[in-house]
Amino acid sequence: MLHYQIEFDDYRQHLIHVTLRFLANPTQVLALPTWIPGSYLIREFSKHIEAVKAYDEAGRILKIQKFEKNKWRLFNTDHELITVEYDVYAYDLSVRGAYVDQTRLYVNPACACLGLEGQEDKAIEVEVFLPNELKHFQLATGLVAKSLVKGRYTLKAKNYAELIDAPFELAEQTRFSFDAAGIPHEFVVSGKHAMNAARMQQDLEKICATEIAMFGSAPFQDYTFMTMATGNSYGGLEHPNSTSLITPRDDLPKANEPEEPSKEYQRFLGLCSHEYFHSWLVKFIRPDSFVNYDLNREGYTSLLWIFEGFTSYYDDLILLRSGVVNQESYIALLKAQIDRYLQNPGRAIQTVAESSFDAWVKFYRQDENSNHAGTSYYNKGCLVALCLDLGLRLRGSSLDELMRKLYDNAQQGIQVHERTIYELCQELTGDSWAEQINHLINTTEELPLDQLFPEFGLSYSLKNDKRLPLGLKLADKPEGVLVQAARRDGQAAQAGLSAHDVIIAIDGLKASSKLIEQYAKQSGSFTVHAFRRDELMQFEVNAAGSELTEVELKVEDQAKLDRWLKV
């Protein structure tokens, strides 16, 4: 067994002290992952490792040498009991890193626990020690855990892969427990909030039960939701039997939360639904290239349109099926997805399969050009799932049936390859789907929503009544109006204005977003003065806005719609 000891005595300096004890191989390499499963970006966690030291059983200092960015080597240590100590700087509030201060101790072992090459399959024990003044903190984790003494916890993992895919949090927490399909669940919130716990439990029970019922069983024996409430942060990361969420506190249900959830609360419920669904699709059903992660380098797949896109389709649909939101709210959520797709000019540049493959260099590295140059495998993948679901239903099957096929295959050790969706669609309907699926994922042609929706009682029409002034996304700042983004087809971009410019005057008047909107509605041209870097520039702009396409969805035949939305 490998033994980790984690201490937080220097939490005020945001430091974690880790001690690792193990029987070493003759030449033992220690390594830290460069990325965390479920988040496809090289994050270089080793940059936060400090003061690595090694000792033999007698306490003598050993040489430990760093030879790669995330790897250290010990020499001549055959079967010796070795102790390695180091500090980890932990001040990353995201769900992917580690964060410690006087209010919260949160650790993703992927960024804090060095692994031992050649010993990845050994059982692991982690002892966590709290300072006296923080011993009242409660623990939340998906790992097996116990506490015999206040302020001291023992966590167990079957192997290193399980350890690094199971974060833990110690904090003052609001929590409740419930069963879904006989499986125990726990929901934990830390940070300042005024959550209506009874309402949260009521809705979450329905969501979890609905997802388990859809698949027929769950790939976990218990489940933990860990939530950090903040002012405006948002995100989530899935793990096999837990999820780590961060949310604006205003997205949590209020004491007077209406029967139909507010848009803010719908957003948080959608996040919970999304990450919970990943327990099946990503953590259990995987791309075949992700069966064994190589956490030292990028792991490429062109299938994220399935794993994130299908999940993004079901996260809101599950809210409807569970009765947490009504049909009107669901159609509004669906409209928002379609509008986001239609207002993304990059959909004409990049296919959703290419977007999946490029996740490592594009999706997590957004800049002012991203919306022009690429599409989102979450957003377009969601709409691809919608098209497949409606198409399958027209042929007597459904995407639900396909998901259950994927789950059955995964239980037999068969994972997802490039042709899996093609093959399952043909198996479910008896027809070839090669042309339809290639159109959806390997071309930039428009999705056939206008053909599919009427078959299910929804009219689908486009309108251009929402405008960006001059094609600009703007933000008022003390120094002027910041151009956050400039659409290539907009009049401002045509005149030469760009993202990051600061507009200070229009026709000699002090600039504001409101003034720019007024000028955009006029005819003729006008003069814009703006700073680019520290240089003042002048632009002649024609007054015209860039139109943003919006979709209009109307229920025309409820009986036809029920064929899709009522399961």
VMD Tcl script that draws the C-alpha trace (Angstrom):
set ca {
  {0.00 0.00 0.00}
  {1.11 3.54 -0.78}
  {0.59 6.00 2.03}
  {-0.02 9.75 1.61}
  {-0.20 12.16 4.51}
  {-1.75 15.55 3.75}
  {-1.48 18.47 6.17}
  {-2.82 22.01 5.99}
  {-0.93 23.84 8.73}
  {0.11 26.59 6.27}
  {-3.39 27.15 4.86}
  {-3.05 30.92 5.33}
  {-0.23 30.80 2.76}
  {-2.35 28.46 0.58}
  {0.10 25.58 1.01}
  {-0.55 21.86 1.32}
  {2.18 19.66 2.80}
  {2.29 16.15 1.35}
  {4.28 13.20 2.68}
  {4.43 10.02 0.59}
  {5.77 6.73 1.99}
  {6.40 3.68 -0.19}
  {8.68 0.76 -0.98}
  {10.69 1.93 -3.96}
  {11.71 0.15 -7.14}
  {15.46 0.11 -7.99}
  {15.16 3.30 -10.01}
  {11.92 4.93 -8.95}
  {10.21 7.64 -10.99}
  {7.58 9.89 -9.43}
  {5.22 11.81 -11.73}
  {2.34 14.25 -11.54}
  {-0.38 14.38 -14.23}
  {-0.24 17.29 -16.64}
  {-4.04 17.34 -17.07}
  {-7.12 16.10 -15.27}
  {-9.62 13.67 -16.83}
  {-12.69 15.42 -18.19}
  {-10.95 18.74 -18.85}
  {-8.97 18.68 -22.06}
  {-6.16 21.16 -21.55}
  {-2.54 20.65 -20.47}
  {-2.58 22.41 -17.10}
  {1.00 21.80 -15.92}
  {0.06 21.04 -12.31}
  {3.72 20.44 -11.45}
  {4.36 24.20 -11.55}
  {2.81 24.33 -8.06}
  {5.08 21.66 -6.53}
  {7.71 23.09 -4.16}
  {10.66 21.86 -2.08}
  {10.70 18.16 -2.99}
  {12.85 16.13 -0.57}
  {13.47 12.39 -0.12}
  {14.68 10.32 2.86}
  {15.55 6.69 3.45}
  {14.27 4.62 6.36}
  {17.02 5.94 8.65}
  {16.13 9.54 7.84}
  {19.14 10.16 5.60}
  {18.60 12.65 2.78}
  {18.51 11.06 -0.67}
  {19.09 12.67 -4.02}
  {15.85 13.18 -5.94}
  {16.32 14.71 -9.37}
  {13.76 16.36 -11.61}
  {14.37 15.24 -15.20}
  {11.14 16.24 -16.95}
  {8.63 19.02 -16.30}
  {6.44 16.71 -14.20}
  {8.80 13.85 -13.25}
  {11.39 13.17 -10.53}
  {13.81 10.23 -10.21}
  {15.26 8.39 -7.21}
  {18.32 6.13 -7.63}
  {19.50 2.91 -5.89}
  {16.41 2.48 -3.75}
  {15.52 -1.17 -4.39}
  {12.79 -2.20 -1.91}
  {13.76 0.50 0.53}
  {11.10 2.32 2.53}
  {11.27 5.85 1.15}
  {9.69 9.07 2.35}
  {9.15 11.95 -0.09}
  {7.92 15.32 1.15}
  {6.90 18.45 -0.72}
  {4.57 21.43 -0.65}
  {1.80 22.29 -3.11}
  {0.68 25.86 -3.72}
  {-3.12 25.66 -3.71}
  {-5.04 28.80 -4.67}
  {-7.04 27.72 -7.71}
  {-10.76 28.17 -7.05}
  {-11.76 26.14 -10.12}
  {-13.09 22.59 -10.00}
  {-9.85 21.32 -11.57}
  {-7.21 22.34 -9.06}
  {-6.63 22.74 -5.33}
  {-7.64 25.60 -3.06}
  {-6.93 26.14 0.63}
  {-7.60 29.03 2.97}
  {-9.35 29.57 6.32}
  {-12.77 28.86 4.78}
  {-12.16 25.80 2.60}
  {-9.67 23.01 1.97}
  {-10.25 21.53 -1.47}
  {-7.92 19.05 -3.18}
  {-7.96 17.35 -6.53}
  {-5.31 14.63 -5.97}
  {-4.40 14.89 -9.66}
  {-2.65 18.18 -8.92}
  {-1.30 17.33 -5.47}
  {-0.38 13.64 -5.18}
  {2.73 12.45 -6.99}
  {2.28 8.99 -8.49}
  {4.83 6.18 -8.68}
  {5.59 4.78 -12.11}
  {5.31 1.00 -12.07}
  {3.17 1.08 -8.92}
  {-0.01 2.64 -10.30}
  {-2.13 -0.42 -9.41}
  {-1.24 -0.52 -5.72}
  {-3.87 0.29 -3.11}
  {-3.64 3.76 -1.58}
  {-4.34 5.23 1.83}
  {-4.51 8.97 2.39}
  {-4.44 10.41 5.90}
  {-5.70 13.98 6.16}
  {-4.80 16.10 9.19}
  {-6.58 19.36 10.01}
  {-5.12 22.19 12.12}
  {-6.79 22.53 15.55}
  {-8.72 25.65 14.55}
  {-10.22 23.90 11.50}
  {-11.12 20.57 13.09}
  {-14.81 21.46 12.92}
  {-14.69 21.24 9.11}
  {-16.75 18.47 7.51}
  {-15.53 16.14 4.76}
  {-17.08 15.50 1.35}
  {-15.62 13.05 -1.16}
  {-16.47 10.13 -3.39}
  {-13.68 8.04 -1.85}
  {-14.19 5.55 0.95}
  {-13.53 7.60 4.09}
  {-13.60 7.25 7.84}
  {-12.68 9.34 10.87}
  {-11.77 7.89 14.25}
  {-10.48 11.16 15.71}
  {-11.88 14.64 15.19}
  {-9.89 16.50 12.53}
  {-8.25 13.40 11.13}
  {-9.60 11.43 8.17}
  {-8.47 8.29 6.37}
  {-9.35 7.98 2.68}
  {-8.84 4.84 0.62}
  {-8.46 4.30 -3.12}
  {-8.09 1.06 -5.04}
  {-5.31 2.50 -7.18}
  {-3.78 5.75 -8.42}
  {-6.37 6.19 -11.20}
  {-9.18 6.14 -8.64}
  {-7.31 8.53 -6.34}
  {-6.74 11.24 -8.95}
  {-10.37 11.08 -10.10}
  {-11.88 11.77 -6.68}
  {-11.51 15.27 -5.18}
  {-12.24 15.94 -1.54}
  {-13.35 19.04 0.34}
  {-13.19 20.05 4.00}
  {-15.24 23.09 5.00}
  {-18.26 24.28 6.90}
  {-20.99 22.70 4.82}
  {-24.72 22.59 4.34}
  {-25.71 19.07 3.37}
  {-28.57 16.67 2.89}
  {-28.89 13.01 1.90}
  {-31.42 11.17 -0.21}
  {-31.92 7.90 -2.06}
  {-32.55 7.59 -5.80}
  {-33.45 4.10 -7.05}
  {-32.18 2.79 -3.73}
  {-28.74 4.40 -4.16}
  {-27.56 6.79 -1.41}
  {-26.74 10.33 -2.56}
  {-25.30 13.28 -0.69}
  {-25.45 16.96 -1.63}
  {-22.96 19.36 -0.02}
  {-22.66 23.14 -0.31}
  {-19.86 25.32 1.05}
  {-19.35 29.06 0.78}
  {-21.82 31.77 1.78}
  {-25.34 31.08 0.54}
  {-29.01 31.03 1.50}
  {-30.05 27.86 -0.32}
  {-33.52 26.44 0.09}
  {-32.30 22.94 0.94}
  {-35.75 21.33 0.90}
  {-36.43 22.58 -2.63}
  {-32.97 21.59 -3.82}
  {-33.43 18.06 -2.45}
  {-36.90 17.72 -3.96}
  {-35.71 18.64 -7.46}
  {-32.41 16.78 -7.35}
  {-34.10 13.54 -6.27}
  {-36.31 13.73 -9.36}
  {-33.37 14.42 -11.69}
  {-31.25 11.55 -10.36}
  {-34.14 9.06 -10.37}
  {-35.02 10.00 -13.96}
  {-31.47 9.48 -15.23}
  {-31.09 6.13 -13.46}
  {-34.46 5.01 -14.84}
  {-33.43 5.96 -18.38}
  {-30.35 3.71 -18.27}
  {-31.95 1.03 -16.10}
  {-29.17 1.04 -13.50}
  {-26.24 3.12 -12.30}
  {-22.48 2.50 -12.61}
  {-21.93 3.63 -9.00}
  {-23.04 2.50 -5.53}
  {-23.22 5.98 -3.99}
  {-22.90 9.54 -5.25}
  {-21.77 12.92 -3.87}
  {-22.47 16.42 -5.22}
  {-19.83 18.88 -3.95}
  {-20.83 22.51 -4.55}
  {-18.97 25.73 -3.89}
  {-21.15 28.87 -3.84}
  {-19.41 32.08 -4.96}
  {-20.28 35.47 -6.38}
  {-20.12 34.61 -10.08}
  {-17.95 31.54 -10.80}
  {-19.51 28.69 -12.75}
  {-18.45 25.21 -13.81}
  {-18.42 21.52 -13.08}
  {-16.25 18.45 -13.44}
  {-17.44 14.86 -13.43}
  {-15.97 11.95 -11.49}
  {-17.06 8.28 -11.30}
  {-19.29 8.68 -8.24}
  {-19.11 12.39 -7.50}
  {-19.04 15.78 -9.12}
  {-17.41 19.04 -8.17}
  {-19.51 22.13 -8.93}
  {-18.95 25.85 -8.55}
  {-21.88 28.20 -8.93}
  {-23.03 31.76 -8.35}
  {-24.89 31.68 -5.04}
  {-27.82 33.41 -6.75}
  {-28.32 30.30 -8.90}
  {-29.22 28.23 -5.83}
  {-32.94 27.98 -4.99}
  {-34.32 30.80 -2.83}
  {-36.60 30.50 0.15}
  {-39.43 31.78 -2.06}
  {-38.36 29.91 -5.23}
  {-41.40 29.78 -7.55}
  {-42.90 26.46 -8.57}
  {-41.42 26.91 -12.05}
  {-37.72 27.46 -11.34}
  {-36.17 30.84 -12.11}
  {-33.77 31.00 -15.06}
  {-30.85 31.19 -12.61}
  {-31.98 28.10 -10.72}
  {-32.66 26.29 -13.99}
  {-29.04 26.93 -14.92}
  {-27.79 25.26 -11.74}
  {-30.18 22.32 -12.10}
  {-28.92 21.89 -15.67}
  {-25.34 21.83 -14.37}
  {-26.22 19.14 -11.81}
  {-28.05 17.13 -14.48}
  {-25.12 17.48 -16.90}
  {-22.37 16.33 -14.54}
  {-24.50 13.51 -13.13}
  {-25.17 12.21 -16.67}
  {-21.42 12.04 -17.19}
  {-21.26 9.19 -14.66}
  {-22.62 7.08 -17.50}
  {-21.36 8.97 -20.55}
  {-17.61 9.72 -20.07}
  {-16.78 7.96 -16.80}
  {-18.27 4.56 -17.74}
  {-19.01 4.79 -21.47}
  {-15.79 6.16 -22.98}
  {-14.05 6.80 -26.28}
  {-11.90 3.74 -26.85}
  {-8.84 6.03 -26.86}
  {-9.72 7.07 -23.27}
  {-9.89 3.57 -21.78}
  {-6.39 4.13 -20.42}
  {-5.51 7.80 -20.06}
  {-1.98 9.00 -20.69}
  {-1.90 11.97 -18.34}
  {1.56 13.06 -19.50}
  {0.33 14.27 -22.89}
  {-2.78 15.14 -24.86}
  {-5.29 12.37 -25.55}
  {-6.97 13.08 -28.86}
  {-10.44 12.05 -29.93}
  {-12.88 13.40 -32.51}
  {-15.83 12.08 -30.44}
  {-16.40 14.81 -27.87}
  {-19.51 15.78 -29.86}
  {-20.93 12.54 -28.43}
  {-19.61 12.72 -24.90}
  {-20.20 16.41 -24.24}
  {-22.78 17.08 -26.95}
  {-25.16 14.23 -26.07}
  {-24.79 15.12 -22.39}
  {-25.67 18.74 -23.21}
  {-28.80 17.53 -25.02}
  {-29.96 15.38 -22.14}
  {-29.13 17.78 -19.28}
  {-32.09 20.07 -20.09}
  {-34.31 17.30 -21.45}
  {-33.98 15.46 -18.12}
  {-35.24 18.58 -16.34}
  {-38.43 18.32 -18.39}
  {-38.81 14.55 -18.08}
  {-38.36 14.70 -14.31}
  {-41.05 17.35 -13.98}
  {-38.61 19.91 -12.59}
  {-39.39 22.36 -15.44}
  {-42.42 22.60 -17.69}
  {-42.60 22.33 -21.47}
  {-42.52 26.09 -21.99}
  {-39.26 26.38 -20.04}
  {-37.73 23.47 -21.91}
  {-38.54 24.95 -25.31}
  {-36.99 28.25 -24.13}
  {-33.82 26.37 -23.12}
  {-33.77 24.63 -26.49}
  {-34.27 27.93 -28.31}
  {-31.26 29.36 -26.43}
  {-29.10 26.46 -27.65}
  {-30.22 26.97 -31.24}
  {-29.71 30.76 -31.07}
  {-26.19 30.21 -29.74}
  {-25.47 27.94 -32.69}
  {-26.97 30.29 -35.29}
  {-25.09 33.29 -33.89}
  {-21.75 31.47 -34.15}
  {-20.17 32.34 -37.53}
  {-17.47 29.75 -36.86}
  {-20.02 26.99 -37.57}
  {-19.31 27.64 -41.26}
  {-15.56 27.12 -40.71}
  {-15.15 24.11 -38.42}
  {-17.04 20.81 -38.24}
  {-18.11 19.43 -34.88}
  {-15.74 16.45 -35.30}
  {-12.87 18.87 -35.91}
  {-13.96 20.89 -32.87}
  {-13.72 17.72 -30.77}
  {-10.21 16.93 -31.97}
  {-9.06 20.53 -31.50}
  {-10.35 20.80 -27.91}
  {-6.78 20.82 -26.55}
  {-5.75 23.93 -28.46}
  {-9.03 25.77 -29.07}
  {-11.99 25.18 -26.77}
  {-10.19 25.88 -23.48}
  {-8.19 28.73 -25.01}
  {-10.87 31.13 -26.20}
  {-9.87 34.47 -27.63}
  {-11.47 37.27 -29.65}
  {-11.32 35.17 -32.83}
  {-12.74 31.92 -31.43}
  {-16.34 32.62 -32.36}
  {-15.28 33.31 -35.96}
  {-12.99 30.31 -36.38}
  {-14.68 27.41 -34.62}
  {-17.80 25.78 -33.24}
  {-18.50 24.22 -29.85}
  {-18.75 20.44 -29.51}
  {-21.03 21.13 -26.54}
  {-23.42 23.39 -28.44}
  {-23.44 21.83 -31.91}
  {-23.03 18.38 -30.38}
  {-26.25 19.01 -28.43}
  {-28.09 19.84 -31.65}
  {-26.58 16.85 -33.44}
  {-27.99 14.69 -30.62}
  {-31.36 16.40 -31.11}
  {-31.30 15.64 -34.85}
  {-30.36 12.01 -34.21}
  {-33.09 11.62 -31.59}
  {-35.80 13.02 -33.84}
  {-34.52 11.06 -36.83}
  {-34.46 7.82 -34.83}
  {-37.97 8.45 -33.51}
  {-39.25 8.87 -37.06}
  {-37.89 5.37 -37.71}
  {-39.39 3.77 -34.61}
  {-36.44 4.08 -32.21}
  {-34.85 6.88 -30.14}
  {-31.60 8.23 -28.84}
  {-32.60 6.74 -25.45}
  {-32.39 3.29 -27.02}
  {-28.99 4.13 -28.48}
  {-27.75 5.32 -25.07}
  {-28.86 2.07 -23.47}
  {-27.00 0.16 -26.20}
  {-23.84 2.14 -25.40}
  {-24.30 1.35 -21.70}
  {-24.82 -2.36 -22.36}
  {-21.71 -2.43 -24.55}
  {-19.62 -0.69 -21.89}
  {-20.72 -3.26 -19.32}
  {-19.25 -5.88 -21.66}
  {-16.01 -3.89 -22.05}
  {-16.89 -2.54 -25.53}
  {-16.23 1.18 -25.79}
  {-16.98 3.83 -28.41}
  {-15.01 4.09 -31.64}
  {-15.42 6.26 -34.74}
  {-18.10 4.03 -36.32}
  {-20.09 3.12 -33.20}
  {-22.92 5.65 -33.66}
  {-23.25 4.74 -37.35}
  {-23.48 1.05 -36.48}
  {-25.97 1.45 -33.63}
  {-28.27 3.71 -35.64}
  {-28.35 1.07 -38.38}
  {-28.89 -1.70 -35.83}
  {-31.83 0.17 -34.27}
  {-33.58 1.06 -37.53}
  {-32.35 -1.35 -40.19}
  {-31.27 1.60 -42.36}
  {-27.85 3.00 -43.23}
  {-27.13 6.30 -41.49}
  {-23.78 7.05 -43.15}
  {-25.01 9.98 -45.22}
  {-27.06 11.58 -42.42}
  {-24.36 11.32 -39.75}
  {-21.61 12.50 -42.08}
  {-23.74 15.53 -42.88}
  {-24.16 16.29 -39.17}
  {-20.59 15.86 -37.96}
  {-18.22 16.09 -40.93}
  {-19.63 19.06 -42.83}
  {-20.38 22.69 -41.98}
  {-23.74 22.59 -43.75}
  {-26.79 23.68 -41.77}
  {-28.52 21.18 -39.50}
  {-31.91 19.89 -40.75}
  {-33.89 21.35 -37.85}
  {-36.36 23.02 -40.20}
  {-37.24 19.59 -41.62}
  {-37.36 17.67 -38.34}
  {-39.28 19.98 -36.01}
  {-42.53 20.08 -38.06}
  {-42.65 16.28 -37.85}
  {-42.99 16.71 -34.09}
  {-45.48 19.54 -34.01}
  {-43.08 22.47 -33.75}
  {-42.89 25.24 -36.32}
  {-39.34 26.46 -36.96}
  {-38.63 29.88 -38.41}
  {-35.72 32.31 -38.36}
  {-35.84 36.04 -37.79}
  {-33.27 38.82 -37.79}
  {-34.61 41.26 -35.25}
  {-31.77 41.27 -32.73}
  {-28.85 43.55 -33.54}
  {-25.32 44.10 -32.40}
  {-24.53 47.81 -32.77}
  {-22.07 47.99 -35.66}
  {-21.36 44.30 -35.13}
  {-19.66 45.00 -31.80}
  {-19.92 43.39 -28.38}
  {-19.22 46.26 -25.99}
  {-18.50 46.97 -22.34}
  {-18.42 50.40 -20.72}
  {-15.16 51.03 -18.87}
  {-13.82 54.13 -17.05}
  {-11.38 54.74 -19.92}
  {-14.03 54.38 -22.66}
  {-16.04 51.65 -24.37}
  {-14.12 48.39 -24.67}
  {-14.66 46.36 -27.82}
  {-14.89 42.80 -26.53}
  {-15.58 41.26 -29.93}
  {-16.06 42.53 -33.48}
  {-17.97 40.41 -35.96}
  {-16.13 40.16 -39.24}
  {-19.29 40.99 -41.18}
  {-20.05 44.06 -39.04}
  {-19.61 47.64 -40.24}
  {-17.13 48.46 -37.47}
  {-14.82 45.57 -38.36}
  {-15.11 46.50 -42.03}
  {-13.91 49.98 -41.08}
  {-10.96 48.53 -39.15}
  {-12.10 48.46 -35.50}
  {-11.00 45.35 -33.60}
  {-11.41 43.53 -30.34}
  {-9.54 45.20 -27.44}
  {-9.87 48.68 -28.98}
  {-11.20 51.32 -26.56}
  {-13.62 53.74 -28.21}
  {-13.42 57.18 -26.63}
  {-15.43 59.44 -28.98}
  {-18.01 59.40 -31.80}
  {-18.26 62.54 -33.92}
  {-16.55 64.43 -31.12}
  {-18.91 63.18 -28.39}
  {-17.76 61.09 -25.43}
  {-18.44 57.47 -26.27}
  {-20.75 55.16 -24.37}
  {-22.49 51.92 -25.31}
  {-25.78 53.79 -25.42}
  {-24.39 56.42 -27.79}
  {-22.96 53.73 -30.08}
  {-26.36 52.01 -30.19}
  {-27.98 55.32 -31.16}
  {-25.51 55.96 -33.98}
  {-25.89 52.39 -35.24}
  {-29.59 53.06 -35.89}
  {-28.89 56.13 -38.04}
  {-27.98 56.34 -41.71}
  {-24.76 57.74 -43.12}
  {-21.22 57.60 -41.78}
  {-19.54 59.00 -38.69}
  {-16.09 59.29 -37.16}
  {-14.93 57.04 -34.34}
  {-11.82 57.73 -32.26}
  {-10.37 54.79 -30.36}
  {-7.18 53.71 -28.66}
  {-5.43 50.57 -29.87}
  {-2.78 49.79 -27.30}
  {-1.58 53.34 -26.48}
  {-2.09 54.79 -29.98}
  {-5.07 56.96 -30.90}
  {-6.71 55.94 -34.18}
  {-9.54 57.31 -36.31}
  {-12.13 55.25 -38.20}
  {-14.89 56.19 -40.63}
  {-17.85 53.89 -40.00}
  {-21.11 53.48 -41.92}
  {-24.12 53.34 -39.61}
  {-25.49 49.81 -39.87}
  {-25.82 46.99 -37.39}
  {-24.96 43.33 -37.80}
  {-28.03 41.16 -37.69}
  {-28.08 38.17 -35.38}
  {-30.27 35.27 -36.45}
  {-32.76 34.00 -33.89}
  {-35.07 31.02 -34.06}
  {-38.76 31.11 -33.31}
  {-40.32 27.84 -32.09}
  {-44.10 27.47 -31.80}
  {-46.13 24.46 -30.75}
  {-48.51 23.63 -33.60}
  {-49.50 20.07 -32.70}
  {-49.17 18.96 -29.06}
  {-49.96 15.32 -29.85}
  {-47.03 15.16 -32.28}
  {-44.78 16.94 -29.78}
  {-45.71 14.41 -27.10}
  {-44.23 11.67 -29.31}
  {-40.87 13.25 -28.54}
  {-41.14 14.98 -25.19}
  {-43.33 12.52 -23.26}
  {-41.56 9.28 -22.48}
}
mol new
graphics top color blue
foreach p $ca { graphics top sphere $p radius 0.5 }
foreach p [lrange $ca 0 end-1] q [lrange $ca 1 end] { graphics top cylinder $p $q radius 0.2 }
display resetview
